[in-house]
Amino acid sequence: MLAAIDADPRLSAIRAEVAERMAADPDPGHDLEHALRVARWTVRLGEAEAVDPAEAIAAALLHDVVNLPKDHPERATASERSASVARELLPRHDFDRGATERIACAIRDHSFSRGATPTSPLGKALQDADRLEALGALGLCRTLSTGAKMGASYAHATDPFAENRPLDDQRYTVDHFYAKLLALPETMLTSAGRAEARHRAAFLERFLVQLGEELGVEARLTRS
């Protein structure tokens, strides 16, 4: 991925600008390394639909260029703001009008918070690639760091798996597994993305089982 970016002056320039913007507000869950991982998977998932690799990388680099905290009242607008930045930057870096619009629309619609379903091959690949980051070992790291940043406890003291209470993932990080993460595989729009998501979700389930063993409470892996 780095070689592909280094070989394309357009992508190198975009990476440098994104890195500078992200350095102003560090967030390990939405940093340049996150964008590069999303780029690798966007390219991979887009191959079956002949998505242009340069467009895939550009979309991934810019998809979180405007990052609002999870509890920000305007969180759902972050992807629209990132798309606006893309429309401003891409023409300056020699992306034509058609490519700019494809990339901007994919960025606008990728966000889970916005609730949109992309229709373009690039949009589907980008959304799936970004959602993969919420699963597996990386997803676990990101979930725990986000919960800590929001001041959440790891789990409810007496009902960690929400057997007899409503989910509240603002207060309890483990609740987020049931509120969102374990359902993500069935939202994937590409077959390769769905397969990888199921593989990574299985890791999260194993984590919950282990957590339950340590707490002395049997973990429930589905929500009724």
MITI-43176 format. One record per residue: residue number from 1; chain; residue in one letter; x, y, z of N, C-alpha, C in turn. Coordinates in nm, 2 decimals, always signed. Layout:
   num   cadena   residuo     n_px     n_py     n_pz    ca_px    ca_py    ca_pz     c_px     c_py     c_pz
   NUM        A         a        X        Y        Z        X        Y        Z        X        Y        Z
...
This chain:
   num   cadena   residuo     n_px     n_py     n_pz    ca_px    ca_py    ca_pz     c_px     c_py     c_pz
     1        A         m    +0.08    -0.12    +0.00    +0.00    +0.00    +0.00    +0.09    +0.13    +0.00
     2        A         l    +0.19    +0.13    +0.09    +0.28    +0.24    +0.09    +0.35    +0.26    -0.04
     3        A         a    +0.39    +0.15    -0.11    +0.45    +0.16    -0.23    +0.36    +0.22    -0.34
     4        A         a    +0.24    +0.18    -0.34    +0.14    +0.24    -0.44    +0.12    +0.39    -0.41
     5        A         i    +0.12    +0.43    -0.29    +0.10    +0.57    -0.26    +0.23    +0.65    -0.30
     6        A         d    +0.35    +0.59    -0.26    +0.47    +0.66    -0.30    +0.49    +0.67    -0.45
     7        A         a    +0.44    +0.58    -0.52    +0.45    +0.58    -0.67    +0.36    +0.68    -0.74
     8        A         d    +0.26    +0.73    -0.67    +0.16    +0.82    -0.73    +0.17    +0.96    -0.66
     9        A         p    +0.22    +1.06    -0.72    +0.24    +1.19    -0.66    +0.11    +1.25    -0.61
    10        A         r    -0.01    +1.22    -0.67    -0.14    +1.26    -0.62    -0.17    +1.21    -0.49
    11        A         l    -0.14    +1.08    -0.47    -0.17    +1.01    -0.34    -0.08    +1.05    -0.24
    12        A         s    +0.05    +1.07    -0.27    +0.15    +1.11    -0.18    +0.11    +1.24    -0.12
    13        A         a    +0.07    +1.33    -0.20    +0.03    +1.47    -0.16    -0.09    +1.46    -0.07
    14        A         i    -0.19    +1.38    -0.10    -0.31    +1.37    -0.02    -0.27    +1.30    +0.12
    15        A         r    -0.19    +1.20    +0.11    -0.15    +1.14    +0.24    -0.08    +1.24    +0.33
    16        A         a    +0.01    +1.33    +0.28    +0.08    +1.43    +0.36    -0.02    +1.53    +0.42
    17        A         e    -0.12    +1.57    +0.34    -0.22    +1.67    +0.39    -0.30    +1.60    +0.50
    18        A         v    -0.35    +1.48    +0.48    -0.43    +1.41    +0.58    -0.35    +1.39    +0.70
    19        A         a    -0.22    +1.35    +0.69    -0.14    +1.33    +0.81    -0.13    +1.46    +0.89
    20        A         e    -0.11    +1.57    +0.82    -0.10    +1.70    +0.89    -0.23    +1.74    +0.96
    21        A         r    -0.34    +1.72    +0.90    -0.47    +1.75    +0.96    -0.50    +1.66    +1.08
    22        A         m    -0.47    +1.53    +1.07    -0.49    +1.44    +1.18    -0.40    +1.46    +1.30
    23        A         a    -0.28    +1.51    +1.27    -0.19    +1.54    +1.38    -0.24    +1.64    +1.47
    24        A         a    -0.32    +1.73    +1.43    -0.38    +1.84    +1.51    -0.47    +1.79    +1.62
    25        A         d    -0.53    +1.67    +1.60    -0.62    +1.61    +1.69    -0.61    +1.46    +1.70
    26        A         p    -0.50    +1.41    +1.77    -0.47    +1.27    +1.76    -0.58    +1.18    +1.82
    27        A         d    -0.60    +1.07    +1.75    -0.70    +0.97    +1.79    -0.66    +0.84    +1.73
    28        A         p    -0.61    +0.75    +1.82    -0.56    +0.62    +1.77    -0.66    +0.54    +1.69
    29        A         g    -0.79    +0.56    +1.71    -0.89    +0.49    +1.63    -0.91    +0.55    +1.49
    30        A         h    -0.87    +0.67    +1.47    -0.89    +0.74    +1.34    -0.77    +0.82    +1.30
    31        A         d    -0.66    +0.75    +1.30    -0.53    +0.81    +1.26    -0.49    +0.77    +1.12
    32        A         l    -0.37    +0.81    +1.08    -0.33    +0.78    +0.95    -0.31    +0.63    +0.93
    33        A         e    -0.27    +0.56    +1.03    -0.26    +0.41    +1.02    -0.39    +0.35    +0.99
    34        A         h    -0.49    +0.40    +1.06    -0.63    +0.35    +1.03    -0.67    +0.37    +0.89
    35        A         a    -0.64    +0.49    +0.84    -0.67    +0.52    +0.70    -0.60    +0.43    +0.60
    36        A         l    -0.47    +0.40    +0.63    -0.40    +0.32    +0.54    -0.45    +0.17    +0.54
    37        A         r    -0.49    +0.13    +0.66    -0.55    -0.01    +0.67    -0.68    -0.01    +0.59
    38        A         v    -0.76    +0.09    +0.60    -0.89    +0.10    +0.53    -0.86    +0.10    +0.38
    39        A         a    -0.75    +0.17    +0.34    -0.71    +0.18    +0.20    -0.68    +0.04    +0.14
    40        A         r    -0.60    -0.04    +0.22    -0.56    -0.17    +0.17    -0.69    -0.26    +0.15
    41        A         w    -0.78    -0.25    +0.24    -0.90    -0.33    +0.22    -1.00    -0.28    +0.12
    42        A         t    -1.00    -0.15    +0.10    -1.09    -0.09    +0.00    -1.04    -0.14    -0.14
    43        A         v    -0.91    -0.13    -0.16    -0.85    -0.18    -0.28    -0.89    -0.33    -0.30
    44        A         r    -0.87    -0.41    -0.20    -0.89    -0.55    -0.21    -1.04    -0.58    -0.23
    45        A         l    -1.13    -0.52    -0.16    -1.27    -0.55    -0.18    -1.32    -0.49    -0.31
    46        A         g    -1.26    -0.39    -0.36    -1.30    -0.33    -0.49    -1.25    -0.40    -0.61
    47        A         e    -1.16    -0.50    -0.60    -1.10    -0.56    -0.71    -1.21    -0.64    -0.80
    48        A         a    -1.30    -0.70    -0.73    -1.40    -0.78    -0.80    -1.49    -0.69    -0.89
    49        A         e    -1.50    -0.57    -0.85    -1.59    -0.47    -0.93    -1.50    -0.37    -1.01
    50        A         a    -1.38    -0.40    -1.03    -1.28    -0.32    -1.11    -1.28    -0.18    -1.06
    51        A         v    -1.29    -0.16    -0.93    -1.27    -0.02    -0.87    -1.13    +0.03    -0.90
    52        A         d    -1.11    +0.15    -0.94    -0.98    +0.20    -0.97    -0.90    +0.21    -0.84
    53        A         p    -0.78    +0.15    -0.83    -0.71    +0.15    -0.70    -0.67    +0.28    -0.65
    54        A         a    -0.64    +0.38    -0.74    -0.61    +0.51    -0.69    -0.73    +0.58    -0.63
    55        A         e    -0.85    +0.56    -0.69    -0.97    +0.62    -0.63    -1.00    +0.55    -0.49
    56        A         a    -0.97    +0.42    -0.48    -1.00    +0.35    -0.36    -0.90    +0.40    -0.25
    57        A         i    -0.78    +0.42    -0.28    -0.68    +0.47    -0.18    -0.72    +0.62    -0.14
    58        A         a    -0.75    +0.70    -0.24    -0.78    +0.84    -0.21    -0.90    +0.85    -0.12
    59        A         a    -1.01    +0.77    -0.15    -1.13    +0.77    -0.07    -1.10    +0.73    +0.07
    60        A         a    -1.01    +0.62    +0.09    -0.98    +0.58    +0.22    -0.90    +0.68    +0.30
    61        A         l    -0.80    +0.74    +0.23    -0.72    +0.84    +0.30    -0.80    +0.96    +0.35
    62        A         l    -0.91    +0.99    +0.28    -0.99    +1.11    +0.31    -1.11    +1.08    +0.39
    63        A         h    -1.14    +0.95    +0.41    -1.28    +0.92    +0.47    -1.30    +0.97    +0.61
    64        A         d    -1.20    +0.99    +0.68    -1.21    +1.04    +0.82    -1.13    +1.17    +0.84
    65        A         v    -1.11    +1.25    +0.73    -1.04    +1.37    +0.74    -1.10    +1.47    +0.84
    66        A         v    -1.23    +1.46    +0.85    -1.31    +1.53    +0.95    -1.36    +1.43    +1.05
    67        A         n    -1.31    +1.43    +1.17    -1.34    +1.33    +1.26    -1.41    +1.39    +1.39
    68        A         l    -1.53    +1.37    +1.41    -1.60    +1.42    +1.53    -1.62    +1.31    +1.63
    69        A         p    -1.60    +1.34    +1.76    -1.61    +1.23    +1.86    -1.74    +1.16    +1.86
    70        A         k    -1.75    +1.04    +1.90    -1.87    +0.95    +1.90    -1.99    +1.02    +1.97
    71        A         d    -1.96    +1.10    +2.07    -2.07    +1.16    +2.15    -2.09    +1.30    +2.10
    72        A         h    -2.03    +1.35    +1.99    -2.06    +1.48    +1.94    -2.20    +1.49    +1.89
    73        A         p    -2.27    +1.60    +1.91    -2.41    +1.61    +1.87    -2.42    +1.61    +1.71
    74        A         e    -2.32    +1.65    +1.64    -2.32    +1.65    +1.50    -2.24    +1.54    +1.44
    75        A         r    -2.22    +1.43    +1.51    -2.14    +1.32    +1.47    -2.19    +1.26    +1.33
    76        A         a    -2.32    +1.26    +1.30    -2.37    +1.20    +1.18    -2.33    +1.29    +1.06
    77        A         t    -2.28    +1.41    +1.08    -2.24    +1.49    +0.96    -2.10    +1.48    +0.93
    78        A         a    -2.02    +1.40    +1.01    -1.88    +1.40    +0.98    -1.84    +1.35    +0.84
    79        A         s    -1.91    +1.25    +0.79    -1.87    +1.20    +0.66    -1.91    +1.30    +0.55
    80        A         e    -2.02    +1.38    +0.57    -2.05    +1.48    +0.48    -1.94    +1.59    +0.47
    81        A         r    -1.89    +1.62    +0.59    -1.79    +1.72    +0.60    -1.66    +1.67    +0.54
    82        A         s    -1.63    +1.54    +0.56    -1.51    +1.48    +0.49    -1.53    +1.48    +0.34
    83        A         a    -1.65    +1.45    +0.29    -1.67    +1.46    +0.15    -1.65    +1.60    +0.09
    84        A         s    -1.69    +1.70    +0.17    -1.67    +1.84    +0.12    -1.52    +1.87    +0.11
    85        A         v    -1.44    +1.82    +0.21    -1.30    +1.84    +0.20    -1.24    +1.77    +0.08
    86        A         a    -1.29    +1.65    +0.05    -1.25    +1.57    -0.06    -1.27    +1.65    -0.19
    87        A         r    -1.39    +1.71    -0.20    -1.43    +1.78    -0.32    -1.34    +1.90    -0.34
    88        A         e    -1.29    +1.96    -0.23    -1.20    +2.07    -0.24    -1.05    +2.03    -0.28
    89        A         l    -1.01    +1.92    -0.22    -0.87    +1.88    -0.23    -0.84    +1.80    -0.36
    90        A         l    -0.93    +1.71    -0.40    -0.90    +1.62    -0.51    -0.87    +1.69    -0.64
    91        A         p    -0.95    +1.79    -0.68    -0.91    +1.86    -0.81    -0.78    +1.93    -0.80
    92        A         r    -0.74    +1.97    -0.69    -0.60    +2.03    -0.67    -0.49    +1.93    -0.69
    93        A         h    -0.53    +1.80    -0.68    -0.43    +1.70    -0.69    -0.45    +1.61    -0.81
    94        A         d    -0.51    +1.68    -0.92    -0.52    +1.62    -1.05    -0.62    +1.50    -1.06
    95        A         f    -0.72    +1.50    -0.98    -0.83    +1.40    -0.99    -0.94    +1.48    -1.08
    96        A         d    -0.99    +1.41    -1.18    -1.09    +1.48    -1.27    -1.22    +1.48    -1.20
    97        A         r    -1.32    +1.55    -1.27    -1.45    +1.57    -1.20    -1.52    +1.44    -1.17
    98        A         g    -1.51    +1.35    -1.26    -1.58    +1.22    -1.24    -1.52    +1.14    -1.12
    99        A         a    -1.39    +1.14    -1.12    -1.33    +1.07    -1.00    -1.35    +1.14    -0.87
   100        A         t    -1.35    +1.27    -0.87    -1.37    +1.35    -0.75    -1.51    +1.32    -0.70
   101        A         e    -1.61    +1.31    -0.79    -1.75    +1.29    -0.74    -1.77    +1.15    -0.69
   102        A         r    -1.71    +1.05    -0.76    -1.72    +0.91    -0.71    -1.66    +0.90    -0.57
   103        A         i    -1.54    +0.96    -0.55    -1.48    +0.95    -0.42    -1.55    +1.02    -0.32
   104        A         a    -1.60    +1.14    -0.35    -1.67    +1.22    -0.25    -1.80    +1.15    -0.21
   105        A         c    -1.87    +1.09    -0.30    -2.00    +1.02    -0.27    -1.97    +0.90    -0.19
   106        A         a    -1.87    +0.83    -0.22    -1.83    +0.71    -0.14    -1.80    +0.75    +0.01
   107        A         i    -1.72    +0.86    +0.03    -1.69    +0.91    +0.16    -1.82    +0.95    +0.23
   108        A         r    -1.90    +1.03    +0.16    -2.03    +1.08    +0.23    -2.11    +0.96    +0.28
   109        A         d    -2.12    +0.85    +0.21    -2.21    +0.74    +0.24    -2.15    +0.63    +0.32
   110        A         h    -2.02    +0.64    +0.35    -1.96    +0.52    +0.42    -1.99    +0.51    +0.57
   111        A         s    -2.02    +0.62    +0.63    -2.03    +0.63    +0.78    -2.15    +0.55    +0.84
   112        A         f    -2.12    +0.47    +0.94    -2.22    +0.40    +1.02    -2.32    +0.50    +1.08
   113        A         s    -2.27    +0.61    +1.13    -2.35    +0.71    +1.20    -2.45    +0.78    +1.10
   114        A         r    -2.41    +0.79    +0.97    -2.50    +0.85    +0.88    -2.62    +0.76    +0.84
   115        A         g    -2.59    +0.63    +0.84    -2.70    +0.53    +0.81    -2.73    +0.51    +0.67
   116        A         a    -2.64    +0.56    +0.58    -2.66    +0.54    +0.43    -2.61    +0.41    +0.38
   117        A         t    -2.67    +0.36    +0.27    -2.62    +0.24    +0.20    -2.56    +0.28    +0.07
   118        A         p    -2.43    +0.27    +0.05    -2.37    +0.31    -0.08    -2.42    +0.22    -0.19
   119        A         t    -2.43    +0.28    -0.31    -2.47    +0.20    -0.43    -2.36    +0.18    -0.53
   120        A         s    -2.26    +0.26    -0.52    -2.15    +0.24    -0.61    -2.05    +0.13    -0.56
   121        A         p    -1.98    +0.07    -0.66    -1.88    -0.03    -0.61    -1.77    +0.03    -0.52
   122        A         l    -1.73    +0.15    -0.55    -1.63    +0.22    -0.46    -1.69    +0.24    -0.32
   123        A         g    -1.82    +0.29    -0.32    -1.88    +0.31    -0.19    -1.90    +0.19    -0.11
   124        A         k    -1.94    +0.08    -0.17    -1.96    -0.05    -0.10    -1.82    -0.10    -0.04
   125        A         a    -1.72    -0.09    -0.12    -1.59    -0.14    -0.08    -1.54    -0.05    +0.04
   126        A         l    -1.55    +0.08    +0.03    -1.51    +0.17    +0.13    -1.58    +0.14    +0.26
   127        A         q    -1.71    +0.13    +0.26    -1.79    +0.11    +0.38    -1.76    -0.02    +0.44
   128        A         d    -1.74    -0.13    +0.37    -1.71    -0.26    +0.42    -1.57    -0.25    +0.48
   129        A         a    -1.47    -0.19    +0.42    -1.33    -0.18    +0.47    -1.33    -0.10    +0.60
   130        A         d    -1.41    +0.00    +0.61    -1.41    +0.08    +0.73    -1.47    +0.00    +0.84
   131        A         r    -1.58    -0.07    +0.81    -1.65    -0.15    +0.92    -1.56    -0.27    +0.97
   132        A         l    -1.48    -0.32    +0.88    -1.39    -0.43    +0.93    -1.30    -0.38    +1.04
   133        A         e    -1.27    -0.25    +1.04    -1.18    -0.20    +1.15    -1.25    -0.20    +1.28
   134        A         a    -1.38    -0.21    +1.29    -1.45    -0.22    +1.41    -1.45    -0.36    +1.47
   135        A         l    -1.40    -0.46    +1.40    -1.41    -0.60    +1.44    -1.26    -0.65    +1.46
   136        A         g    -1.25    -0.78    +1.51    -1.13    -0.84    +1.53    -1.04    -0.77    +1.64
   137        A         a    -0.91    -0.80    +1.64    -0.82    -0.75    +1.74    -0.81    -0.60    +1.73
   138        A         l    -0.81    -0.54    +1.61    -0.81    -0.40    +1.60    -0.94    -0.34    +1.65
   139        A         g    -1.05    -0.40    +1.62    -1.17    -0.35    +1.66    -1.18    -0.35    +1.82
   140        A         l    -1.13    -0.45    +1.88    -1.13    -0.46    +2.02    -1.04    -0.34    +2.08
   141        A         c    -0.93    -0.32    +2.02    -0.84    -0.21    +2.07    -0.92    -0.07    +2.05
   142        A         r    -0.98    -0.05    +1.94    -1.05    +0.07    +1.91    -1.17    +0.09    +2.00
   143        A         t    -1.24    -0.02    +2.03    -1.36    -0.01    +2.12    -1.32    +0.02    +2.26
   144        A         l    -1.21    -0.04    +2.31    -1.17    -0.01    +2.44    -1.12    +0.13    +2.46
   145        A         s    -1.04    +0.18    +2.36    -0.99    +0.31    +2.37    -1.10    +0.42    +2.35
   146        A         t    -1.19    +0.39    +2.27    -1.31    +0.49    +2.25    -1.39    +0.49    +2.38
   147        A         g    -1.42    +0.38    +2.44    -1.49    +0.37    +2.56    -1.42    +0.45    +2.67
   148        A         a    -1.29    +0.43    +2.68    -1.21    +0.51    +2.79    -1.22    +0.66    +2.76
   149        A         k    -1.21    +0.69    +2.63    -1.21    +0.84    +2.60    -1.34    +0.90    +2.63
   150        A         m    -1.45    +0.82    +2.62    -1.58    +0.87    +2.66    -1.62    +0.86    +2.81
   151        A         g    -1.53    +0.80    +2.88    -1.55    +0.79    +3.03    -1.64    +0.67    +3.06
   152        A         a    -1.65    +0.57    +2.97    -1.73    +0.45    +3.00    -1.66    +0.35    +3.09
   153        A         s    -1.73    +0.28    +3.17    -1.68    +0.16    +3.24    -1.66    +0.05    +3.14
   154        A         y    -1.58    -0.05    +3.18    -1.57    -0.17    +3.09    -1.70    -0.24    +3.08
   155        A         a    -1.76    -0.26    +3.19    -1.89    -0.34    +3.20    -1.97    -0.31    +3.32
   156        A         h    -2.10    -0.33    +3.31    -2.19    -0.31    +3.43    -2.14    -0.41    +3.54
   157        A         a    -2.14    -0.36    +3.66    -2.08    -0.44    +3.77    -2.16    -0.57    +3.80
   158        A         t    -2.29    -0.57    +3.79    -2.36    -0.69    +3.83    -2.43    -0.76    +3.71
   159        A         d    -2.44    -0.69    +3.60    -2.50    -0.75    +3.48    -2.42    -0.72    +3.36
   160        A         p    -2.30    -0.77    +3.35    -2.21    -0.73    +3.24    -2.25    -0.75    +3.10
   161        A         f    -2.34    -0.85    +3.08    -2.38    -0.89    +2.95    -2.53    -0.85    +2.92
   162        A         a    -2.58    -0.75    +3.00    -2.71    -0.69    +2.98    -2.82    -0.80    +2.97
   163        A         e    -2.82    -0.89    +3.06    -2.93    -0.99    +3.06    -3.06    -0.94    +3.10
   164        A         n    -3.06    -0.84    +3.20    -3.18    -0.79    +3.26    -3.19    -0.64    +3.27
   165        A         r    -3.13    -0.58    +3.17    -3.13    -0.43    +3.16    -3.11    -0.39    +3.02
   166        A         p    -3.15    -0.26    +2.99    -3.14    -0.21    +2.85    -2.99    -0.19    +2.82
   167        A         l    -2.95    -0.21    +2.70    -2.81    -0.17    +2.66    -2.78    -0.02    +2.68
   168        A         d    -2.66    +0.01    +2.72    -2.62    +0.15    +2.73    -2.47    +0.15    +2.70
   169        A         d    -2.44    +0.16    +2.57    -2.30    +0.16    +2.54    -2.23    +0.30    +2.55
   170        A         q    -2.30    +0.40    +2.60    -2.24    +0.52    +2.64    -2.17    +0.51    +2.78
   171        A         r    -2.23    +0.42    +2.86    -2.18    +0.40    +2.99    -2.09    +0.27    +3.01
   172        A         y    -2.12    +0.17    +2.93    -2.05    +0.04    +2.94    -2.00    -0.01    +2.81
   173        A         t    -1.87    -0.02    +2.80    -1.81    -0.06    +2.67    -1.85    -0.19    +2.62
   174        A         v    -1.87    -0.29    +2.71    -1.91    -0.43    +2.66    -2.04    -0.42    +2.60
   175        A         d    -2.13    -0.33    +2.64    -2.26    -0.32    +2.57    -2.25    -0.29    +2.42
   176        A         h    -2.14    -0.22    +2.38    -2.12    -0.19    +2.24    -2.11    -0.31    +2.15
   177        A         f    -2.06    -0.42    +2.21    -2.05    -0.54    +2.13    -2.19    -0.59    +2.08
   178        A         y    -2.29    -0.57    +2.18    -2.42    -0.62    +2.15    -2.50    -0.51    +2.07
   179        A         a    -2.47    -0.38    +2.10    -2.55    -0.27    +2.04    -2.51    -0.26    +1.89
   180        A         k    -2.38    -0.29    +1.85    -2.34    -0.27    +1.72    -2.25    -0.38    +1.66
   181        A         l    -2.14    -0.41    +1.73    -2.03    -0.48    +1.67    -2.07    -0.62    +1.62
   182        A         l    -2.14    -0.70    +1.70    -2.17    -0.84    +1.66    -2.27    -0.84    +1.54
   183        A         a    -2.34    -0.73    +1.51    -2.43    -0.73    +1.40    -2.37    -0.68    +1.27
   184        A         l    -2.25    -0.63    +1.28    -2.18    -0.58    +1.16    -2.17    -0.67    +1.04
   185        A         p    -2.13    -0.80    +1.06    -2.11    -0.89    +0.95    -2.23    -0.89    +0.85
   186        A         e    -2.35    -0.89    +0.90    -2.47    -0.90    +0.82    -2.50    -0.77    +0.75
   187        A         t    -2.43    -0.66    +0.78    -2.44    -0.53    +0.71    -2.35    -0.51    +0.59
   188        A         m    -2.25    -0.61    +0.58    -2.15    -0.59    +0.47    -2.21    -0.61    +0.33
   189        A         l    -2.16    -0.53    +0.24    -2.21    -0.52    +0.11    -2.14    -0.60    +0.00
   190        A         t    -2.02    -0.65    +0.04    -1.94    -0.73    -0.05    -1.92    -0.87    +0.01
   191        A         s    -1.91    -0.97    -0.08    -1.90    -1.11    -0.02    -1.77    -1.13    +0.05
   192        A         a    -1.66    -1.07    +0.00    -1.53    -1.08    +0.07    -1.53    -1.01    +0.20
   193        A         g    -1.60    -0.89    +0.20    -1.61    -0.82    +0.33    -1.69    -0.89    +0.43
   194        A         r    -1.80    -0.96    +0.39    -1.88    -1.03    +0.48    -1.81    -1.15    +0.54
   195        A         a    -1.73    -1.22    +0.46    -1.65    -1.33    +0.51    -1.55    -1.29    +0.61
   196        A         e    -1.48    -1.18    +0.58    -1.38    -1.13    +0.67    -1.44    -1.08    +0.80
   197        A         a    -1.55    -1.01    +0.79    -1.62    -0.96    +0.90    -1.67    -1.08    +1.00
   198        A         r    -1.72    -1.19    +0.94    -1.76    -1.30    +1.02    -1.64    -1.36    +1.10
   199        A         h    -1.52    -1.37    +1.03    -1.40    -1.42    +1.09    -1.36    -1.33    +1.21
   200        A         r    -1.37    -1.20    +1.19    -1.32    -1.11    +1.29    -1.43    -1.10    +1.41
   201        A         a    -1.55    -1.11    +1.38    -1.66    -1.11    +1.48    -1.64    -1.24    +1.57
   202        A         a    -1.59    -1.35    +1.51    -1.57    -1.47    +1.59    -1.46    -1.44    +1.70
   203        A         f    -1.37    -1.36    +1.67    -1.26    -1.32    +1.77    -1.33    -1.25    +1.88
   204        A         l    -1.42    -1.15    +1.85    -1.48    -1.08    +1.95    -1.57    -1.17    +2.04
   205        A         e    -1.63    -1.27    +1.98    -1.71    -1.36    +2.06    -1.62    -1.44    +2.16
   206        A         r    -1.50    -1.48    +2.11    -1.41    -1.55    +2.20    -1.37    -1.46    +2.31
   207        A         f    -1.35    -1.33    +2.28    -1.31    -1.24    +2.39    -1.42    -1.23    +2.49
   208        A         l    -1.55    -1.23    +2.45    -1.66    -1.22    +2.54    -1.67    -1.34    +2.63
   209        A         v    -1.64    -1.46    +2.57    -1.65    -1.59    +2.64    -1.54    -1.58    +2.75
   210        A         q    -1.42    -1.54    +2.71    -1.31    -1.53    +2.81    -1.34    -1.43    +2.92
   211        A         l    -1.40    -1.32    +2.88    -1.43    -1.21    +2.98    -1.53    -1.27    +3.08
   212        A         g    -1.63    -1.35    +3.03    -1.73    -1.41    +3.12    -1.67    -1.51    +3.21
   213        A         e    -1.57    -1.58    +3.16    -1.50    -1.68    +3.25    -1.43    -1.61    +3.36
   214        A         e    -1.37    -1.49    +3.33    -1.29    -1.42    +3.43    -1.39    -1.35    +3.53
   215        A         l    -1.50    -1.31    +3.49    -1.60    -1.25    +3.58    -1.69    -1.35    +3.65
   216        A         g    -1.69    -1.47    +3.61    -1.77    -1.57    +3.67    -1.92    -1.56    +3.62
   217        A         v    -1.94    -1.51    +3.50    -2.07    -1.50    +3.44    -2.07    -1.55    +3.30
   218        A         e    -2.16    -1.63    +3.26    -2.16    -1.69    +3.13    -2.20    -1.58    +3.03
   219        A         a    -2.11    -1.56    +2.93    -2.14    -1.46    +2.83    -2.25    -1.50    +2.73
   220        A         r    -2.33    -1.41    +2.69    -2.43    -1.44    +2.59    -2.38    -1.37    +2.46
   221        A         l    -2.38    -1.45    +2.35    -2.32    -1.40    +2.22    -2.42    -1.34    +2.13
   222        A         t    -2.55    -1.35    +2.16    -2.65    -1.28    +2.07    -2.74    -1.21    +2.16
   223        A         r    -2.82    -1.11    +2.10    -2.92    -1.04    +2.17    -3.05    -1.08    +2.12
   224        A         s    -3.15    -1.11    +2.21    -3.28    -1.15    +2.17    -3.36    -1.03    +2.14
